[in-house]
Amino acid sequence: MRHSNLLVGQAIAEAAKAIKPGATTMQLNALIETFIRDNGGVPSFLNYPGHDSAYPFSACISVNDAVVHGFPVNTPLKEGDIISVDAGVFKNGFHGDSAYTFALGDPGKDVLELMRVTKASLYKGIAKAVAGNRVGDIAWAVQEYCEKDHKYGVVRELVGHGIGRELHEDPQVPNFGKRGNGAKLNAFMTIAIEPMVNMGKKEVFYDSDGWTVRTKDGKASAHYEHTVCVMPVKADILSSFDNIEAAEKANPHLIDSYY
C-alpha cells in the first residue's frame, strides 16, 4: 500500500509542475494518468461507479468553489484560482489515495488561511489515528479545529474511508463527530483521512454532471488527504506530500503552502 500511495503523491507532483495561467485541468488529468500508467499502476478513479454514471477521468480536479470530484475541463486556469487535485493508484493488488490543494498566484490571504487550516486539520486528525481510539476521535479533532477554532464549514455529505484492496472500504471516516463515538481503530487498519472545508457555510450541492460537489454559497473550499495505517502509538502516513511540496516550491506560479 505504501508503494501505491507514494505513486499517488508523485503523480500529483507531476501535475503541480504544470499548473500555470492558461493550463487546463484536462491537461493535468492527462499528466496524472500518463505518470500512473508509466509506473505500472492503474488510475483508481477512472470508471469508478457512481449513482448515475461511472467517473470518466483519472483524477478529480476541483477549482475554487468545487469541493471534490470536479471533472477536468478545457477552461484555462487563471491567477487567483485554487485547485484541489485528488488521485488514486491501484497497483500490486492495493489502492493508494491522496489529495492536495494548490494556490495559483495569490487568491487572497483569507483563502490562503483556509488552505492552511484545512491542511493543519488533516494532521490533527492523523494524530488521533492510533489503536484504541475511535473514528469519532479523528472526526472531532478535525471539526473542533476548523469550525470552533476557525469558524469554517466542514462538509457533512462526504467523508474519508477505509482503503486497501478496494478504494472505498469500511469504516467511513467523517470530519465531524463526537469523541469516543464510532468504529474502534485497530492496529494496522488503513484509512484515508480527508478534510473538506469550506470558507463559508458547510452546505453543498451536486453539479449537473452528477459528480462535482460545490459550495452552496459559492465560496472557496479546500481539500487535503493522506492514507494512513493505524498503529499503537503513532499513525504511519503511507502517502507523502514531499514530492508535491517540492514541485509547489519550484513552480513560480504557485504560492507555497505552509503548515
N, C-alpha and C positions, 0 to 999 in steps of 0.2 A: 504493500500500500504506500509506503514511503516513496518508492520509485515512481509510481503513478502520480502521486501528489507533487513531487518535485518537478515532474514534466509539466504539470499544470502551471506552476509558477514560471517556468522557463518560457512556456508558450505565451503567457500574458506579458512577459517581459519583451518578447518579440513585437507584440502589438504596441507596447509602450514606446518603443523606439520610433514608431511610425506616426504617433499622434502629433498632429500639427494642424494649423488652419488650412482648410481645403481638403484634408484627408477625409475619407468616409468610413463609417463603421462597417460597411460591407468589405472594404479593403482590410480592415483589422480582422474581421472574421476569417478572411481567406488566409492571412498570415498565420493565424492560430491553427486553423485546420491543417495547413501545409506542415507546420512545425510538428504537430502531434503525429501525423502520418509518417513524416520523415524519420521519426524516432520510434517507430514500431507500435504506436498506440492508435486507438480509435477514439474519436470525439464522443464523449459520453452523452452529450446533449442532442446530437444530430438524430432526428427522427424519434426523439423521446415522446411517448404517447401523452396526449393531453385530453382535456374534456371533449373538445370538438375536433381537434386535428393534431397531428404529430408536429413537434417543434422542427422547423425546416433548416436550422442553421447549426453551426458547430460551437458558437459562443453566444451568450446573452450579453448584449451591449446596450446599456440604458443611459440616456443622456438627460441631464437636468432634472425635470420633474418625473421622469420614468424611474420607478423604484427598482424593479428587477424584470427579467425575462424580456427585455427590449429586443425587437427584431433589428438586425443590422440593415441599414438603408444606404442609399447613394446620396443622401443630403450631406453637403460638406460641413465639417465641424468648423467652429469659429471660436475666436478669443472669448473667454469667459465661460465656456461650456465646462461642465463636469461630466465625466464619462466613467460609468461603472462597467468593468469587464469581468464577466463570470464565465468560467470554463471548467470542463471536466475531461478526464482522460481515463479510458479503460485499457489496461494492459496487464498481461500475466494473470488474468482472472479477477482483478480488483480495480475499483474505481478510485480516482482522486478528484477533489473538488475544492476550488478556491476562488476568491473574488477580491477585486481591488478597485478603488475609485481614484481617478486622476483629475487634476485641475489643469485645463488648457488655458494658459495665460492666467490672468487674475480675475476670479469670479466674484471677488469682494471678500472682505475679512469675515463677514457673517457666514458665508458658505464655507470658507476655509476652516472656520471654527466648528461648523457642523461635521466636516470631514475628520477633523482632529478628534472630536468627541466620539464619533462613531468608531473610528479605529481604536481609540483607547478602550471603548466599551467592549470590543472584541476580547481584549486581553483581560478585562475584568471578569468576563465570562469564563475564559480559559482557566483562570486561577481557581475557579470552583469545580473544574472538571477532574476531580480526584475521587478515587474509590471510597465508597461510603456516603458521599454526598448524593443529592437527588437532582433531577433535571431542573426542578424549581429553584435550586440554589444558583444555577447558571442564569436562568431567566430573570431572577430577582436582581442579580448583580448588574446585568445589562440595563434593565428598566430603571432601577434606582439611580444609576449614574446618568442616563440620558434624559429621563423625564423629571425626576425630583431635583437633581443637581443642576441640570442644564435646560429644562423646560422644552425639550424637543418631543416629537411624537413618535413613539415606537409602533411600527406596523404590527397589527394583530393577525391579519389574514394569512401571512406567510411566516414560515418557521424554519429553523435548522432541522437536522435529521441524522439518524444513523446512516452509516455508509460502509460498504465492504464489497461483497460480491455483487450487490445491487447498488445502484446510485442512491436510491432513497429506501432506507430501512427504518424499522423502529429503533429507538423511540423518537418521536417528534421532540424538537428542542426549541421551544418558544423563546422570544426575547422579552417576555413579560410573565410575571407569575409571583408566587409566594415561596419563600424559603421553606425547605423541608417537604415540599409537595412534589408529586410526580414520580417517575420511574427512578429506582435506585441505580446509581452508577457503579458498575463493577469494573475491576481491573481488566484492562485490555479491550474494553468496549471502544469502538471507534465511532466518532460522531463529527458532524460538520456544524460548527457554530458560526452564525452569520447574522449579525445585527443589521437590520434595515431601518434606518432612522430618518424621519422627515424634519425639515426645517420648521414646518408649521404643525398642522394637525395630523393625527395618526391615520385618518381615514384615506382610503384609496379606492380606485375603480379600475376595471379592466378595459383596455382599449378595444377598438373594433376588430383587431386581429385575433382576439381571444387569448392572448398571452401577455402582452405588455401591461404591466401594472403601473399606474400613475397616481400621484398625489391628487386628492380631490381639490385642494386649494391652489394647485399649480406651483407650489413652492418646491425647492430643491430637495432631493433625497440622496443619502449616501449609503454605501453597502460595502462591507468587508467580510471576508470569510476565510477561516482556516479549518482544515480537517485535523483532528487531534485524537490521540489514543489516551484514554483514561488510565491513570497509573496510581499507585498507592500514595505517593507523596506529591508529585507534580505532573501535570499533563505533558505528554510528549507531542509536540506540534509536528505533524507529519508533512504538512505543506510548508512553503517558505516564501517570504516576501523579499529575500535577499537579492535575487536577480531582478525582480520588479523594481525595487527601490534604487538599485544601481542604474537601471535604464532610465528611471524617472529623473535621477540626479544628472545624468548625462544628456538628457534631452532639453535643449534650451527653451522649448515651448511649454514645458511643464513646470509647475511650481512644486518644489519638494514637499512631500508630506512630512509630517512630524508627529511624534508621539513620545 
